Amino acid sequence: MKGIAQVLAENPGANAVLLGNHGLLAFGPDPVATGRLVIAIEKSAAAELDAAALGSARQRSAAQRISCQVH
């Protein structure tokens, strides 16, 4: 198992780390930005659970992701 410091060193742009059986560790330039990040992650997790309840989430292909970014 990797330590938090090693994960962050390998992912220098990471703003959060999800710790199994512990919770979320989030970083930001100030408390307000960090709070907004935590809320966004929590909302994303809730949306994932809602999608799973409706028949599971589906992975999109690279072409579909690019198509969404262009439009």
HELIX and SHEET records of a PDB file:
HELIX    1   1 ILE A    4  GLU A   10  1                                   7    
HELIX    2   2 PRO A   31  ALA A   53  1                                  23    
HELIX    3   3 ALA A   62  VAL A   70  1                                   9    
SHEET    1   A 2 ALA A  16  LEU A  19  0                                        
SHEET    2   A 2 GLY A  23  ALA A  26 -1                                        
END                                                                             
